[in-house]
Amino acid sequence: MASASRRPRARSYDPQKVRAALDGQVRAVREAVAVLCAAPDAGPLLAAPSRLPAWTVRQLIVHVAVCLETLPRRLAADPAPPGTAADLDLRGYVAVLGTQAEDIAQAAVAEADDLAGADEPAELLARFDVGAAKLAAAVASAAGTDLVGTRFGRMTVDDFLVTRLLELVVHGDDLTAATGTAVAHDRQALAAVTRLLADALAARAPGGSVELRVPPFAVVQCVAGPRHTRGTPPNVVETDPLTWLRLATGRTPWSHELDAATVSASGERADLAEYLPVLG
């Protein structure tokens, strides 16, 4: 029998599917930003608070634009010396995000303010488009095995692009929550982020006593205890991808989603509250 605390096997992501998903998710968020910037009351809409503390909708959009520019900016500013190896994978990246969430959020607000330069709605949309164009150019020119520096270590471009999906999907949902203008997430982008966050839970709470199901994209075993081997698992948590994204990133509390019946949890070990969020 396998050990209940064995570290889950790292998942791989198809580079071509990630690139296609990234293109689709950029377009999905851009469509929502364009709608907001063209609204007759765009000024008040952009100045309104988002669900992120101290972030307005405008700051949120600028932050997304900054996230789009991160890959080309870091590749140009900090090229890896020949022979350098990656020292950070996706599992490590998400783990660090979970432990340094508050510091990262404060740095992101400061970065968005410093790099803003987009006071008018049309300027804000143009700023987003510049970021998207820079990202597309970098994706086209960089090899997947090239290394990009982050504040936590060096990652391959292939892995770093998955982190851009995480930013775009999570903040696309933040934008929807703040404005009511829905971001129609790219299906493959939402699938990749759902799996990444499910795997993050499995890494944070290793074990096999609980099965987390997020249909149609992910199933993982987690939480130490007796390991299930056949038949119906005794402890099962099931929810939809967007609810899982909000739980995993701390946008909504476990108790709220249980009360709203957007999460079903059966079994004495099926309370995941102490392990959430996996990203603060």
C-alpha positions in Angstrom: 0.0 0.0 0.0 1.3 3.5 -0.9 2.1 5.9 1.9 -0.7 8.3 2.7 1.8 11.1 2.9 3.6 10.4 -0.4 4.2 13.6 -2.4 1.7 13.8 -5.3 3.3 13.3 -8.8 3.8 16.6 -10.6 1.4 17.2 -13.5 2.7 18.2 -16.9 1.0 20.7 -19.2 1.1 20.5 -23.0 3.0 23.6 -24.2 0.9 24.1 -27.3 -2.3 23.8 -25.5 -1.0 26.3 -22.9 -0.1 28.8 -25.6 -3.5 28.4 -27.3 -5.3 28.8 -23.9 -3.2 31.9 -23.1 -4.2 33.5 -26.4 -7.9 32.7 -25.7 -7.8 33.9 -22.2 -6.1 37.2 -23.1 -8.9 37.8 -25.7 -11.6 36.9 -23.1 -10.3 39.4 -20.6 -9.7 42.0 -23.2 -13.3 41.8 -24.4 -14.5 42.5 -20.8 -12.1 45.4 -20.4 -13.2 46.9 -23.7 -16.9 46.7 -22.6 -16.0 48.5 -19.4 -13.9 51.2 -21.0 -16.7 51.9 -23.6 -19.4 52.2 -21.0 -21.0 55.7 -20.5 -20.2 55.5 -16.8 -16.7 54.1 -17.4 -15.0 56.6 -15.0 -17.0 55.5 -11.9 -16.9 51.9 -12.9 -13.1 51.9 -13.1 -12.8 53.9 -9.9 -15.0 51.4 -8.0 -13.4 49.0 -5.5 -12.8 45.4 -6.5 -13.0 42.5 -4.1 -9.3 42.7 -3.5 -8.4 45.0 -0.5 -7.2 48.4 -1.6 -7.5 47.6 -5.3 -9.9 49.6 -7.6 -11.1 48.1 -10.9 -8.6 50.3 -12.7 -5.7 49.0 -10.6 -6.9 45.5 -11.2 -6.8 46.0 -15.0 -3.4 47.7 -14.9 -2.1 44.8 -12.8 -3.3 42.3 -15.4 -1.5 44.4 -18.1 1.6 44.3 -16.0 1.3 40.5 -15.7 1.2 40.3 -19.5 4.4 42.3 -19.8 6.3 40.3 -17.2 7.6 37.6 -19.5 9.1 40.0 -22.1 10.4 42.4 -19.5 12.2 39.7 -17.5 13.6 37.9 -20.5 15.1 41.2 -21.7 16.3 42.4 -18.3 17.7 39.2 -16.7 18.8 36.7 -19.4 20.0 33.4 -17.9 23.7 32.7 -18.2 24.6 29.7 -20.4 24.3 26.4 -18.6 21.8 27.8 -16.0 19.2 25.3 -14.8 15.7 26.0 -13.7 15.5 25.9 -9.9 11.7 26.5 -9.6 8.8 24.4 -11.0 5.1 25.1 -10.9 4.6 23.2 -7.6 7.3 25.3 -6.0 5.9 28.5 -7.5 2.4 27.9 -6.2 3.7 26.9 -2.8 5.6 30.2 -2.4 2.6 32.2 -3.6 0.7 30.6 -0.8 3.2 31.5 1.9 3.9 35.1 0.7 0.5 36.2 -0.5 0.2 39.4 1.5 3.7 40.7 0.5 3.1 39.8 -3.1 -0.3 41.6 -3.2 1.3 44.8 -1.7 4.1 44.7 -4.2 1.6 44.2 -7.1 -0.4 47.3 -6.0 2.7 49.4 -5.9 3.9 48.1 -9.3 0.5 48.8 -10.9 0.6 52.4 -9.5 4.2 53.0 -10.7 3.5 51.6 -14.2 0.0 52.8 -14.7 0.0 55.9 -17.0 -3.5 55.2 -18.1 -6.0 57.6 -16.5 -8.6 57.6 -19.3 -10.6 54.6 -20.3 -9.2 54.6 -23.8 -5.7 54.8 -22.4 -6.4 51.9 -20.1 -7.6 49.7 -22.9 -4.6 50.7 -25.0 -2.3 49.8 -22.1 -3.8 46.4 -21.9 -3.3 45.9 -25.7 0.3 46.9 -25.4 0.9 44.3 -22.8 -0.9 41.7 -24.8 1.1 42.5 -27.9 4.4 42.3 -25.9 3.4 38.9 -24.5 2.5 37.5 -27.9 5.8 38.6 -29.3 7.7 37.1 -26.5 5.8 33.8 -26.7 6.5 33.6 -30.4 10.2 34.3 -30.1 11.1 32.4 -26.8 11.8 28.7 -26.6 9.8 26.7 -24.1 13.1 25.6 -22.4 14.4 29.2 -22.1 14.6 30.4 -18.5 12.8 33.4 -17.0 13.6 34.9 -13.7 11.0 35.4 -11.0 11.3 36.7 -7.5 11.4 33.1 -6.3 13.8 31.6 -8.8 14.2 30.7 -12.4 11.5 28.8 -14.3 11.2 27.5 -17.9 9.1 29.7 -20.2 6.7 26.7 -20.6 6.1 26.7 -16.8 5.9 30.5 -16.6 3.2 30.7 -19.2 1.0 28.5 -16.9 1.5 31.1 -14.2 0.2 33.7 -16.7 -2.9 31.6 -17.1 -3.3 31.6 -13.3 -3.1 35.4 -13.2 -5.5 35.9 -16.1 -8.2 33.4 -14.9 -8.1 34.5 -11.3 -8.2 38.2 -12.1 -10.7 37.7 -14.8 -13.0 36.3 -12.2 -12.1 39.3 -9.9 -13.1 41.6 -12.7 -16.4 39.8 -13.2 -17.1 40.0 -9.4 -16.3 43.7 -9.3 -18.2 44.9 -12.3 -20.8 42.3 -13.3 -19.2 42.3 -16.8 -18.6 38.6 -17.3 -15.3 37.3 -18.5 -16.0 34.2 -20.7 -13.0 32.2 -19.7 -11.2 30.1 -22.3 -12.1 26.5 -21.5 -8.5 25.2 -21.7 -7.3 28.1 -19.5 -9.9 27.4 -16.9 -9.0 23.6 -17.0 -5.3 24.3 -16.5 -5.8 26.6 -13.6 -8.4 24.3 -12.0 -5.8 21.4 -12.1 -3.0 23.6 -10.9 -4.9 24.7 -7.8 -6.2 21.2 -7.1 -2.6 19.9 -7.3 -1.6 22.7 -4.9 -4.1 21.4 -2.4 -2.8 17.8 -2.8 0.7 19.1 -2.2 -0.3 21.1 0.9 -2.4 18.3 2.4 -0.8 15.1 1.1 -2.7 11.9 1.6 -5.4 9.7 0.2 -8.3 9.9 2.6 -10.3 12.6 0.7 -11.1 12.8 -3.0 -11.6 16.3 -4.4 -13.6 16.4 -7.6 -13.9 19.4 -9.8 -15.7 18.2 -12.9 -15.0 18.1 -15.7 -11.3 19.1 -15.1 -9.7 17.6 -12.0 -9.8 14.8 -9.4 -7.1 14.6 -6.7 -6.5 12.7 -3.5 -5.6 14.7 -0.4 -5.5 14.8 3.4 -3.7 12.3 5.5 -5.6 9.3 6.8 -6.8 5.9 5.6 -6.2 5.7 1.8 -9.1 4.7 -0.4 -8.3 2.0 -2.9 -11.6 0.8 -4.5 -15.4 1.6 -4.7 -16.9 4.9 -3.6 -14.5 7.0 -1.5 -15.7 7.5 2.0 -14.7 11.2 2.0 -15.6 13.2 -1.1 -15.6 17.0 -1.9 -17.1 18.1 -5.2 -17.6 21.6 -6.7 -17.5 23.5 -10.0 -14.3 25.0 -11.4 -15.1 28.7 -10.6 -16.2 27.9 -7.0 -13.0 25.9 -6.6 -10.9 28.8 -7.9 -12.6 31.2 -5.4 -12.0 28.8 -2.5 -8.4 28.0 -3.4 -7.5 31.7 -3.7 -9.4 32.9 -0.7 -12.0 34.9 -2.6 -14.8 33.0 -0.7 -14.8 31.1 2.6 -15.5 27.3 2.8 -18.5 27.8 5.1 -20.2 30.2 2.6 -20.0 27.8 -0.3 -21.2 24.9 1.8 -24.2 27.0 2.9 -24.9 28.0 -0.7 -24.7 24.3 -1.8 -22.1 25.1 -4.4 -19.8 22.6 -2.6 -20.9 19.1 -1.5 -18.8 17.4 1.2 -19.5 13.9 2.5 -17.5 12.0 5.1 -16.0 12.8 8.4 -12.7 14.0 6.9 -14.3 16.0 4.1 -13.9 19.4 5.7 -11.2 21.3 3.8 -11.5 24.6 5.7 -8.1 24.3 7.5 -6.3 23.7 4.2 -7.8 26.7 2.3 -6.9 28.9 0.7 -3.9 27.4 -1.0 -3.2 30.9 -2.4 -4.0 33.8 0.0 
